[in-house]
């Protein structure tokens, strides 16, 4: 077992072709009993109580969820859920190696949600499932850790906030940099004037992704429950270049590189600048490197202006990994008295004469209240530990639904601006697009009938 540290409805209603349960129908028994009273009846977790967890989605990022959860004292994974039989087996095997018990593997997460002994659910599914799954888990009385992006579209982010408020459960979005100790320390200093008044943030991400080619309609693999994989998304035929991962670049299921990776740096940028909703959003770019089934931009810039008199930009290059400031991803915060280069848990701060006045490497601990000094998954553990601590104590997590929604929705707005081909003007109170009905239609999506997320 790993050493713990101290401190990722449902089937449509029956049709002529088959029988299933609708999203709403599955929870009708709870509704008849009174959903709110059912949720309130969930057990209160004390500081020394064991917490049972379920991980949904273990083909990729969910494996890190397993690693992180099994390192948090007092947490036991009791379920591994995935629509891919191979991923279920892989997840069960990984969890069994890292704790004293073997979790149950399920292809259908609904059976797990019906188990009142499960306290927390972590979600590492494709983007189109993040919000619907989170809402179902909250309604079932579970606390939720959901990977970024918190939503597939801005409307879903608003729904998640409603669900958290209604069901009174903890929700943490997987913006793990919010729990990195050095980053938390330096952003606190930036807020206190270390580089003067901040006014511009620049974020970027660069990679060398290959073409996804042109998919062909193919039989669904025997290991995949494609009906459940599609879930809330309107039905489309299975093609051989979709599962796994390549769904990211199709609007029907994914949100492009902006939400796939840009969400991390843009969240840090917004946090450091101390801004919320933009008044103006624009985006440029396209699919330049290859001609294939990739629909989202492989090269994109997004710019935001804020009512606080600040501005922010993100540059994403999926198919040209040439670095900026020597980094394939990072953040620059500009102020009246200096500049801060933020690189995950590391940073370098310069004065106006380009002299280094403060710096820290990722492996160094500059915050004495934190005891973990590492990179990669060991830093991610801090975010999971913060989530579990919030479940135990009721204190707000480091990235609650409201903060996750703001950062993610800014990027959704950038994608909307790119898709309609024009600048957007937005309400600084909630981000809603002003005087552009066509653009506002992309604030939400269409759902497969019977699968609409509801609070």
C-alpha positions as semicolon CSV with decimal commas, in nm:
position;residue;x (nm);y (nm);z (nm)
1;X;0,000;0,000;0,000
2;X;0,112;0,359;-0,062
3;X;0,215;0,570;0,233
4;X;-0,062;0,821;0,302
5;X;0,018;1,193;0,282
6;X;-0,016;1,418;0,581
7;X;-0,269;1,581;0,495
8;X;-1,062;1,329;-1,028
9;X;-3,055;0,936;-1,593
10;X;-2,957;0,746;-1,721
11;X;-3,067;0,520;-1,999
12;X;-3,332;0,678;-2,215
13;X;-3,693;0,597;-2,148
14;X;-3,804;0,277;-2,305
15;X;-3,859;0,306;-2,675
16;X;-3,966;0,066;-2,940
17;X;-3,617;-0,082;-2,949
18;X;-3,556;-0,143;-2,581
19;X;-3,623;-0,078;-2,216
20;X;-3,434;0,160;-1,986
21;X;-3,460;0,416;-1,713
22;X;-3,481;0,789;-1,781
23;X;-3,258;1,028;-1,590
24;X;-3,554;1,159;-1,397
25;X;-3,723;0,824;-1,361
26;X;-3,426;0,671;-1,189
27;X;-3,456;0,914;-0,900
28;X;-3,835;0,917;-0,877
29;X;-3,825;0,704;-0,558
30;X;-3,610;0,972;-0,397
31;X;-3,837;1,244;-0,524
32;X;-4,146;1,073;-0,380
33;X;-3,974;1,037;-0,046
34;X;-3,857;1,397;-0,059
35;X;-3,516;1,446;-0,218
36;X;-3,411;1,718;0,024
37;X;-3,492;1,511;0,331
38;X;-3,312;1,215;0,179
39;X;-2,999;1,420;0,129
40;X;-3,018;1,578;0,473
41;X;-3,039;1,231;0,621
42;X;-2,695;1,137;0,486
43;X;-2,451;1,072;0,764
44;X;-2,242;1,346;0,918
45;X;-1,875;1,258;0,876
46;X;-1,651;1,318;1,173
47;X;-1,277;1,395;1,169
48;X;-1,183;1,034;1,246
49;X;-1,450;0,854;1,042
50;X;-1,357;0,641;0,743
51;X;-1,469;0,793;0,414
52;X;-1,576;0,564;0,132
53;X;-1,520;0,675;-0,225
54;X;-1,614;0,582;-0,580
55;X;-1,408;0,675;-0,885
56;X;-1,591;0,714;-1,216
57;X;-1,374;0,701;-1,527
58;X;-1,047;0,511;-1,497
59;X;-0,911;0,497;-1,848
60;X;-0,672;0,791;-1,789
61;X;-0,707;1,073;-1,534
62;X;-0,909;0,854;-1,300
63;X;-0,596;0,650;-1,234
64;X;-0,447;0,959;-1,070
65;X;-0,766;0,988;-0,864
66;X;-0,703;0,637;-0,734
67;X;-0,343;0,719;-0,649
68;X;-0,433;1,043;-0,472
69;X;-0,732;0,911;-0,277
70;X;-0,545;0,607;-0,146
71;X;-0,280;0,840;-0,003
72;X;-0,530;1,039;0,204
73;X;-0,565;0,890;0,554
74;X;-0,904;0,738;0,633
75;X;-1,024;0,706;0,272
76;X;-1,121;0,374;0,113
77;X;-1,222;0,331;-0,251
78;X;-1,516;0,093;-0,261
79;X;-1,624;0,129;-0,627
80;X;-1,455;0,168;-0,963
81;X;-1,696;0,262;-1,243
82;X;-1,637;0,288;-1,616
83;X;-1,822;0,211;-1,937
84;X;-1,503;0,045;-2,064
85;X;-1,467;-0,306;-1,917
86;X;-1,090;-0,286;-1,957
87;X;-1,073;0,039;-1,761
88;X;-1,280;-0,112;-1,480
89;X;-1,035;-0,401;-1,447
90;X;-0,739;-0,165;-1,461
91;X;-0,886;0,062;-1,194
92;X;-0,980;-0,222;-0,960
93;X;-0,632;-0,369;-0,987
94;X;-0,465;-0,034;-0,920
95;X;-0,681;0,042;-0,616
96;X;-0,637;-0,307;-0,469
97;X;-0,259;-0,260;-0,478
98;X;-0,279;0,064;-0,284
99;X;-0,527;-0,021;-0,008
100;X;-0,615;-0,323;0,202
101;X;-0,941;-0,400;0,020
102;X;-1,047;-0,455;-0,340
103;X;-1,319;-0,222;-0,470
104;X;-1,618;-0,346;-0,663
105;X;-1,599;-0,285;-1,037
106;X;-1,909;-0,160;-1,218
107;X;-1,989;-0,076;-1,577
108;X;-2,294;0,126;-1,470
109;X;-2,237;0,401;-1,213
110;X;-2,608;0,412;-1,125
111;X;-2,578;0,104;-0,906
112;X;-2,309;0,280;-0,706
113;X;-2,517;0,597;-0,659
114;X;-2,791;0,387;-0,505
115;X;-2,549;0,268;-0,234
116;X;-2,591;0,497;0,068
117;X;-2,258;0,384;0,212
118;X;-2,065;0,582;-0,053
119;X;-1,964;0,923;0,080
120;X;-1,773;1,081;-0,206
121;X;-1,763;1,042;-0,583
122;X;-1,481;1,154;-0,811
123;X;-1,550;1,212;-1,180
124;X;-1,293;1,172;-1,459
125;X;-1,524;1,109;-1,754
126;X;-1,548;1,288;-2,090
127;X;-1,656;1,653;-2,059
128;X;-2,017;1,603;-2,166
129;X;-2,076;1,386;-1,858
130;X;-1,918;1,615;-1,594
131;X;-2,221;1,821;-1,499
132;X;-2,494;1,555;-1,538
133;X;-2,294;1,308;-1,329
134;X;-2,206;1,565;-1,065
135;X;-2,571;1,665;-1,026
136;X;-2,684;1,304;-0,997
137;X;-2,418;1,233;-0,735
138;X;-2,507;1,545;-0,534
139;X;-2,876;1,452;-0,550
140;X;-2,785;1,105;-0,419
141;X;-2,619;1,265;-0,115
142;X;-2,258;1,230;-0,228
143;X;-1,979;1,486;-0,207
144;X;-1,819;1,539;-0,547
145;X;-1,473;1,594;-0,692
146;X;-1,511;1,666;-1,065
147;X;-1,231;1,719;-1,312
148;X;-1,205;2,040;-1,508
149;X;-1,391;2,160;-1,698
150;X;-1,676;2,165;-1,451
151;X;-1,916;2,189;-1,745
152;X;-1,958;2,126;-2,116
153;X;-2,121;2,469;-2,156
154;X;-2,186;2,774;-1,933
155;X;-2,547;2,678;-1,857
156;X;-2,429;2,356;-1,696
157;X;-2,196;2,549;-1,465
158;X;-2,495;2,745;-1,341
159;X;-2,682;2,419;-1,284
160;X;-2,399;2,276;-1,075
161;X;-2,400;2,581;-0,849
162;X;-2,775;2,539;-0,802
163;X;-2,726;2,171;-0,718
164;X;-2,453;2,241;-0,461
165;X;-2,676;2,500;-0,293
166;X;-2,981;2,272;-0,299
167;X;-2,819;1,952;-0,177
168;X;-2,565;2,113;0,057
169;X;-2,275;1,890;-0,039
170;X;-1,910;1,973;-0,101
171;X;-1,797;2,002;-0,462
172;X;-1,438;2,058;-0,568
173;X;-1,330;2,116;-0,929
174;X;-0,998;1,962;-1,030
175;X;-0,808;2,289;-1,064
176;X;-0,532;2,141;-0,849
177;X;-0,302;2,442;-0,876
178;X;-0,531;2,611;-0,625
179;X;-0,381;2,374;-0,365
180;X;-0,014;2,406;-0,467
181;X;0,159;2,558;-0,162
182;X;0,412;2,783;-0,336
183;X;0,151;2,912;-0,579
184;X;-0,092;2,989;-0,297
185;X;0,181;3,175;-0,112
186;X;0,296;3,388;-0,406
187;X;-0,056;3,475;-0,520
188;X;-0,125;3,596;-0,168
189;X;0,180;3,823;-0,198
190;X;0,069;3,942;-0,542
191;X;-0,270;4,033;-0,394
192;X;-0,083;4,226;-0,123
193;X;0,103;4,438;-0,379
194;X;0,430;4,251;-0,444
195;X;0,435;4,368;-0,808
196;X;0,216;4,674;-0,757
197;X;-0,126;4,692;-0,913
198;X;-0,182;4,398;-1,148
199;X;-0,345;4,477;-1,481
200;X;-0,259;4,206;-1,736
201;X;-0,234;3,829;-1,723
202;X;-0,099;3,610;-2,002
203;X;-0,148;3,232;-2,006
204;X;-0,044;2,971;-2,260
205;X;-0,029;2,601;-2,345
206;X;0,169;2,431;-2,625
207;X;0,183;2,070;-2,744
208;X;0,268;1,860;-3,052
209;X;-0,048;1,656;-3,107
210;X;-0,083;1,432;-3,410
211;X;-0,373;1,412;-3,655
212;X;-0,679;1,212;-3,551
213;X;-0,750;1,120;-3,914
214;X;-1,096;1,057;-4,059
215;X;-1,310;0,815;-3,863
216;X;-1,526;0,547;-4,013
217;X;-1,854;0,418;-3,878
218;X;-1,771;0,091;-3,707
219;X;-1,925;-0,170;-3,477
220;X;-1,914;-0,072;-3,110
221;X;-1,632;-0,265;-2,937
222;X;-1,753;-0,540;-2,705
223;X;-1,572;-0,377;-2,414
224;X;-1,762;-0,046;-2,446
225;X;-2,113;0,051;-2,330
226;X;-2,153;0,317;-2,597
227;X;-2,510;0,401;-2,497
228;X;-2,400;0,496;-2,148
229;X;-2,083;0,664;-2,281
230;X;-2,303;0,897;-2,489
231;X;-2,541;0,959;-2,199
232;X;-2,674;1,316;-2,220
233;X;-2,533;1,382;-2,570
234;X;-2,773;1,337;-2,864
235;X;-2,708;1,003;-3,030
236;X;-2,452;0,962;-3,304
237;X;-2,309;0,655;-3,472
238;X;-1,991;0,510;-3,328
239;X;-1,678;0,594;-3,528
240;X;-1,336;0,437;-3,490
241;X;-1,145;0,756;-3,397
242;X;-1,357;0,874;-3,105
243;X;-1,290;0,663;-2,795
244;X;-1,070;0,726;-2,608
245;X;-0,947;1,087;-2,587
246;X;-1,013;1,204;-2,944
247;X;-1,362;1,315;-2,844
248;X;-1,186;1,622;-2,694
249;X;-1,169;1,784;-3,038
250;X;-1,538;1,745;-3,129
251;X;-1,790;2,001;-3,003
252;X;-2,057;1,735;-2,951
253;X;-1,863;1,582;-2,659
254;X;-1,555;1,796;-2,597
255;X;-1,453;2,156;-2,546
256;X;-1,120;2,179;-2,727
257;X;-0,775;2,259;-2,592
258;X;-0,906;2,573;-2,427
259;X;-1,097;2,368;-2,170
260;X;-0,880;2,057;-2,188
261;X;-0,563;2,234;-2,073
262;X;-0,623;2,608;-2,083
263;X;-0,856;2,580;-1,784
264;X;-0,559;2,532;-1,550
265;X;-0,357;2,839;-1,646
266;X;-0,659;3,063;-1,706
267;X;-0,787;2,978;-1,358
268;X;-0,448;3,074;-1,210
269;X;-0,445;3,393;-1,418
270;X;-0,793;3,498;-1,306
271;X;-0,711;3,411;-0,945
272;X;-0,391;3,616;-0,946
273;X;-0,557;3,916;-1,113
274;X;-0,854;3,902;-0,876
275;X;-1,118;3,928;-1,151
276;X;-1,447;3,752;-1,213
277;X;-1,664;3,808;-1,521
278;X;-1,548;3,975;-1,842
279;X;-1,722;4,257;-2,026
280;X;-1,565;4,176;-2,364
281;X;-1,440;3,848;-2,512
282;X;-1,274;3,779;-2,848
283;X;-1,102;3,480;-3,006
284;X;-0,899;3,401;-3,317
285;X;-0,750;3,083;-3,458
286;X;-0,837;2,773;-3,653
287;X;-0,752;2,415;-3,745
288;X;-0,429;2,468;-3,939
289;X;-0,190;2,176;-3,895
290;X;-0,400;1,889;-4,031
291;X;-0,720;1,839;-4,229
292;X;-0,912;1,573;-4,039
293;X;-1,209;1,523;-3,805
294;X;-1,071;1,770;-3,548
295;X;-1,340;2,044;-3,515
296;X;-1,205;2,272;-3,242
297;X;-0,910;2,508;-3,305
298;X;-0,560;2,362;-3,290
299;X;-0,431;2,719;-3,264
300;X;-0,632;2,972;-3,064
301;X;-0,599;3,300;-2,883
302;X;-0,866;3,430;-2,645
303;X;-0,872;3,777;-2,488
304;X;-1,089;3,910;-2,206
305;X;-1,145;4,262;-2,068
306;X;-1,274;4,302;-1,714
307;X;-1,466;4,583;-1,539
308;X;-1,185;4,611;-1,283
309;X;-0,972;4,772;-1,555
310;X;-0,770;4,455;-1,622
311;X;-0,722;4,227;-1,921
312;X;-0,618;3,867;-1,977
313;X;-0,519;3,644;-2,267
314;X;-0,465;3,275;-2,341
315;X;-0,268;3,125;-2,628
316;X;-0,315;2,760;-2,715
317;X;-0,112;2,567;-2,971
318;X;-0,204;2,201;-2,990
319;X;0,022;2,117;-3,283
320;X;0,332;2,331;-3,228
321;X;0,494;2,286;-2,889
322;X;0,749;2,568;-2,914
323;X;0,775;2,711;-2,561
324;X;0,716;3,061;-2,426
325;X;0,964;3,177;-2,160
326;X;1,109;2,827;-2,186
327;X;0,780;2,672;-2,074
328;X;0,521;2,470;-2,264
329;X;0,259;2,603;-2,025
330;X;0,261;2,892;-1,781
331;X;0,130;3,227;-1,662
332;X;0,274;3,579;-1,660
333;X;0,118;3,841;-1,434
334;X;0,213;4,201;-1,512
335;X;0,191;4,479;-1,256
336;X;0,289;4,842;-1,218
337;X;0,599;4,748;-1,017
338;X;0,704;4,413;-1,164
339;X;0,617;4,082;-1,327
340;X;0,553;3,731;-1,192
341;X;0,620;3,416;-1,397
342;X;0,413;3,129;-1,254
343;X;0,502;2,773;-1,350
344;X;0,282;2,531;-1,157
345;X;0,426;2,524;-0,806
346;X;0,733;2,728;-0,910
347;X;0,763;3,101;-0,966
348;X;1,005;3,382;-1,048
349;X;0,924;3,745;-0,965
350;X;1,100;4,037;-1,135
351;X;1,106;4,409;-1,058
352;X;1,070;4,677;-1,327
353;X;1,442;4,652;-1,407
354;X;1,405;4,277;-1,478
355;X;1,593;4,186;-1,159
356;X;1,479;3,871;-0,979
357;X;1,342;3,969;-0,640
358;X;1,182;3,640;-0,537
359;X;1,173;3,282;-0,667
360;X;1,094;2,925;-0,570
361;X;1,143;2,589;-0,736
362;X;0,858;2,340;-0,747
363;X;1,026;2,097;-0,507
364;X;1,091;2,367;-0,247
365;X;0,841;2,442;0,028
366;X;0,795;2,811;0,098
367;X;0,477;2,769;0,301
368;X;0,567;2,605;0,636
369;X;0,207;2,496;0,695
370;X;0,240;2,246;0,408
371;X;0,451;1,933;0,439
372;X;0,438;1,794;0,084
373;X;0,715;1,914;-0,147
374;X;0,696;1,735;-0,477
375;X;0,583;1,763;-0,836
376;X;0,318;1,583;-1,036
377;X;0,069;1,356;-0,864
378;X;0,211;1,421;-0,517
379;X;0,110;1,785;-0,552
380;X;-0,229;1,679;-0,686
381;X;-0,271;1,488;-0,361
382;X;-0,297;1,820;-0,183
383;X;-0,609;1,907;-0,379
384;X;-0,771;1,573;-0,297
385;X;-0,669;1,610;0,067
386;X;-0,824;1,957;0,070
387;X;-1,145;1,809;-0,074
388;X;-1,159;1,536;0,191
389;X;-1,084;1,791;0,463
390;X;-1,377;2,001;0,339
391;X;-1,602;1,695;0,355
392;X;-1,493;1,633;0,714
393;X;-1,503;1,991;0,841
394;X;-1,753;2,171;0,621
395;X;-1,500;2,440;0,532
396;X;-1,504;2,557;0,169
397;X;-1,273;2,368;-0,069
398;X;-0,997;2,551;-0,255
399;X;-1,188;2,540;-0,586
400;X;-1,563;2,537;-0,514
401;X;-1,827;2,533;-0,786
402;X;-1,855;2,912;-0,804
403;X;-1,484;2,963;-0,872
404;X;-1,460;2,670;-1,110
405;X;-1,761;2,794;-1,306
406;X;-1,619;3,145;-1,352
407;X;-1,286;3,026;-1,492
408;X;-1,440;2,758;-1,712
409;X;-1,719;2,983;-1,842
410;X;-1,464;3,245;-1,951
411;X;-1,311;2,980;-2,177
412;X;-1,652;2,866;-2,298
413;X;-1,716;3,228;-2,395
414;X;-1,387;3,230;-2,586
415;X;-1,499;2,921;-2,776
416;X;-1,837;3,078;-2,845
417;X;-1,669;3,394;-2,980
418;X;-1,456;3,176;-3,209
419;X;-1,752;2,971;-3,330
420;X;-1,967;3,274;-3,419
421;X;-1,667;3,467;-3,553
422;X;-1,709;3,790;-3,361
423;X;-1,640;3,972;-3,037
424;X;-1,883;3,920;-2,752
425;X;-2,006;4,179;-2,504
426;X;-2,104;4,029;-2,172
427;X;-2,285;4,110;-1,850
428;X;-2,018;4,161;-1,580
429;X;-2,260;4,023;-1,321
430;X;-2,290;3,671;-1,465
431;X;-2,108;3,648;-1,799
432;X;-2,425;3,625;-2,008
433;X;-2,382;3,743;-2,368
434;X;-2,553;4,074;-2,443
435;X;-2,748;4,160;-2,759
436;X;-2,636;3,854;-2,956
437;X;-2,906;3,588;-2,964
438;X;-2,716;3,358;-3,198
439;X;-2,413;3,353;-2,968
440;X;-2,631;3,311;-2,660
441;X;-2,778;2,995;-2,817
442;X;-2,439;2,835;-2,751
443;X;-2,467;2,913;-2,378
444;X;-2,624;2,567;-2,350
445;X;-2,653;2,252;-2,560
446;X;-2,924;2,016;-2,680
447;X;-2,958;1,692;-2,486
448;X;-3,074;1,345;-2,575
449;X;-3,444;1,338;-2,476
450;X;-3,483;1,199;-2,126
451;X;-3,123;1,271;-2,030
452;X;-3,141;1,643;-1,955
453;X;-2,961;1,741;-1,632
454;X;-3,205;1,890;-1,383
455;X;-3,181;2,030;-1,030
